[in-house]
Amino acid sequence: MVNKPRRRKQEGHGRTYLVLGLIVVLIVAGVSYAYTASLWPFNKTSVIYAKINTSQGSFEVELFSSSAPKTVTNFVSLAKSGFYNNLVWHRIMKGFVIQTGDQNTRGGVNSTRSTWGYGNSGTSVPFEYDPNLHNDRGYIAMASTEAGSGGTSQFYINLNDTNAASLDGKYAVFGKALNDSGMAVIDAIANVPVYTYLQVGCASLQTCKSPLLNQPITPVFLVSVTILSGP
């Protein structure tokens, strides 16, 4: 009977330590959640919209923040910083894609044409793949140096549903154009005259490595990207 009070006292200390431990865990979890939440400029389950302003007109897009959260976060951040202002749609392939987002194209300076397509924003996002999203007509995806790798600032818009067969699973789809009027602007960009392989001195399209290939002869601009709260 002499030892019982000591056991009760030890048990009391144990319960106290357990409670204190739980409090510490809850505090750490709360701080961690708050920090993680601060990394996102919006709720990951929300839908974000953007207005793409070009020299051929404007169109709105829906951004899939739940499917490609890091890609969309990067795109939104660059748009809000003004990074996308006054860039050229430097790669235009009618029936395939139009592409922009290269800082080397800013202002459409002809003397820098040899570097168009090689620039970036200095940011980097990992490759995010959602099998439910496809490279169909009007859908937006990140360009990258190789299939399945992360992107930075360059993105493209698909012009044809048949792109899905060759591009799905290789480039991160993160948005889509909203309506037919938006696609009309995209098609207008796709139809501007571009340099062909013959014009840049290549013997064939298949062997042409010139950076001038598929560049617009007269620059067509991505004027700005404005982030919207709704369509």
C-alpha positions in Angstrom: 0.0 0.0 0.0 3.0 2.4 0.5 3.8 2.5 -3.2 0.4 3.3 -4.5 0.5 7.1 -4.0 3.8 7.2 -5.9 2.3 5.4 -8.8 -0.6 7.8 -8.9 1.8 10.7 -8.8 3.8 9.2 -11.7 0.6 8.6 -13.6 -0.4 12.2 -13.1 2.9 13.4 -14.4 2.5 11.1 -17.4 -0.9 12.5 -18.3 0.5 16.1 -17.9 3.4 15.3 -20.3 0.9 13.7 -22.7 -1.3 16.8 -22.7 1.7 19.1 -23.1 2.9 17.0 -26.0 -0.4 17.1 -27.8 -0.5 20.9 -27.3 3.0 21.2 -28.9 1.9 19.0 -31.8 -1.2 21.1 -32.4 0.8 24.3 -32.3 3.4 23.0 -34.8 0.7 21.7 -37.1 -1.1 25.1 -37.0 2.1 27.0 -37.8 2.9 24.5 -40.6 -0.6 24.9 -42.1 -0.5 28.7 -41.9 2.9 28.7 -43.6 1.8 26.3 -46.4 -1.4 28.3 -46.9 0.6 31.5 -47.3 2.4 30.0 -50.3 -0.8 30.0 -52.4 -2.3 33.3 -53.6 -5.7 31.5 -53.8 -7.6 28.5 -52.7 -6.2 25.4 -54.5 -9.8 24.2 -55.2 -10.8 27.5 -56.7 -11.0 28.4 -60.4 -8.9 31.4 -61.5 -9.5 33.4 -64.7 -7.2 35.5 -66.8 -7.6 37.9 -69.6 -5.0 37.6 -72.3 -4.6 40.9 -74.1 -2.9 40.7 -77.5 -2.3 43.0 -80.5 -4.9 40.9 -82.3 -7.6 41.3 -79.6 -8.3 39.9 -76.1 -9.6 36.6 -74.8 -10.3 35.0 -71.4 -9.0 31.8 -70.1 -9.9 29.5 -67.2 -6.9 28.3 -65.1 -7.0 25.0 -63.4 -5.5 25.7 -59.9 -6.6 22.4 -58.4 -5.0 20.3 -61.2 -1.8 22.3 -61.7 -1.5 24.4 -58.5 2.2 25.2 -58.8 2.0 26.0 -62.5 -1.0 28.3 -62.1 0.6 30.0 -59.1 3.7 30.7 -61.2 1.6 32.0 -64.1 -0.5 34.3 -61.8 2.7 35.6 -60.1 4.4 36.4 -63.4 1.2 38.1 -64.8 0.8 40.2 -61.7 4.5 41.3 -61.8 4.1 42.5 -65.4 6.5 39.9 -66.8 4.1 39.0 -69.7 3.8 42.6 -70.8 4.9 43.4 -74.4 6.2 40.0 -75.4 5.9 38.4 -78.9 4.0 35.3 -79.9 7.4 34.0 -81.1 6.3 30.6 -82.3 3.3 30.3 -84.6 2.5 27.0 -86.3 -0.9 27.1 -88.0 -2.9 24.0 -87.2 -0.6 23.2 -84.2 0.2 25.8 -81.6 0.9 29.5 -80.9 3.6 30.1 -78.2 4.8 33.1 -76.1 6.3 33.9 -72.7 10.0 34.5 -73.7 11.5 37.6 -72.1 14.0 37.7 -75.0 11.1 38.8 -77.3 10.1 41.9 -75.2 9.4 44.8 -77.5 9.8 42.7 -80.7 13.3 43.9 -81.3 14.5 42.4 -84.6 18.1 42.3 -83.6 17.3 39.7 -80.9 15.4 37.4 -83.1 18.1 34.7 -83.0 17.5 34.4 -79.3 13.7 34.2 -79.4 12.4 30.9 -77.9 15.4 30.5 -75.6 14.5 32.9 -72.8 12.7 32.4 -69.5 11.6 34.2 -66.4 14.2 32.7 -64.0 11.4 30.9 -62.1 10.9 27.2 -62.3 7.9 24.9 -61.7 7.9 21.1 -61.7 6.0 19.1 -64.3 2.4 18.7 -63.2 0.3 16.1 -65.1 -3.4 15.5 -64.8 -4.6 12.7 -67.0 -8.1 14.3 -67.2 -6.7 17.4 -69.0 -5.7 17.1 -72.7 -3.9 19.1 -75.3 -7.2 19.8 -77.2 -8.0 22.9 -79.2 -8.1 26.0 -77.0 -6.2 24.4 -74.1 -3.1 26.0 -72.6 0.0 24.2 -71.6 3.5 25.0 -70.4 6.3 24.8 -72.9 9.6 23.2 -71.7 13.0 22.2 -73.0 12.0 18.6 -73.1 8.9 16.4 -72.6 8.0 15.7 -69.0 10.2 18.4 -67.5 9.2 21.5 -65.6 8.5 24.9 -67.1 9.2 28.5 -66.4 7.3 31.2 -68.3 6.7 30.1 -71.9 3.3 28.6 -72.7 1.4 27.6 -75.7 -2.2 27.3 -76.9 -3.3 24.3 -78.8 -5.0 24.9 -82.2 -6.1 21.3 -82.9 -7.7 18.5 -81.0 -5.3 16.0 -82.7 -2.4 17.5 -80.6 -3.6 15.4 -77.6 -2.2 12.2 -79.2 1.4 13.5 -79.3 1.5 16.0 -76.5 -0.5 14.5 -73.6 1.6 13.4 -70.6 4.6 15.5 -71.9 3.5 19.1 -71.3 1.5 20.4 -68.3 -2.0 21.5 -69.3 -3.2 24.3 -66.9 -6.0 26.2 -68.6 -8.3 26.7 -71.5 -9.9 29.5 -73.6 -13.5 30.2 -72.6 -15.5 30.7 -75.7 -15.7 30.9 -79.5 -14.9 34.7 -79.6 -11.7 33.9 -77.7 -10.8 31.2 -80.2 -11.3 33.7 -83.0 -8.5 35.9 -81.5 -6.3 32.8 -81.1 -6.9 31.8 -84.7 -6.2 35.4 -85.9 -2.7 35.1 -84.2 -2.3 31.7 -85.8 -3.0 33.1 -89.3 -0.3 35.9 -89.3 2.5 35.4 -91.9 5.5 33.6 -90.5 9.0 32.7 -91.8 9.0 29.4 -93.6 12.0 27.0 -93.9 12.7 28.3 -97.4 12.8 31.9 -96.3 15.3 31.2 -93.6 17.6 29.2 -95.9 16.8 25.7 -94.9 16.8 22.8 -97.4 13.8 21.1 -95.8 11.3 21.6 -92.9 12.5 18.4 -91.2 16.1 19.4 -91.0 15.6 23.2 -90.3 17.1 24.3 -87.0 16.9 28.1 -87.6 15.4 30.0 -84.7 13.6 32.2 -87.3 11.5 29.3 -88.4 7.8 29.9 -87.5 8.5 33.4 -86.1 6.0 36.0 -87.2 7.4 38.3 -89.9 5.7 41.3 -88.3 5.6 40.7 -84.5 2.3 40.0 -83.0 2.3 40.9 -79.3 1.1 39.5 -76.0 0.4 42.9 -74.6 -0.4 41.8 -71.0 -2.1 39.2 -68.8 -4.7 40.4 -66.3 -5.9 38.0 -63.5 -9.6 38.0 -62.9 -11.9 36.8 -60.1 -14.5 35.5 -62.5 -15.2 35.1 -66.2 
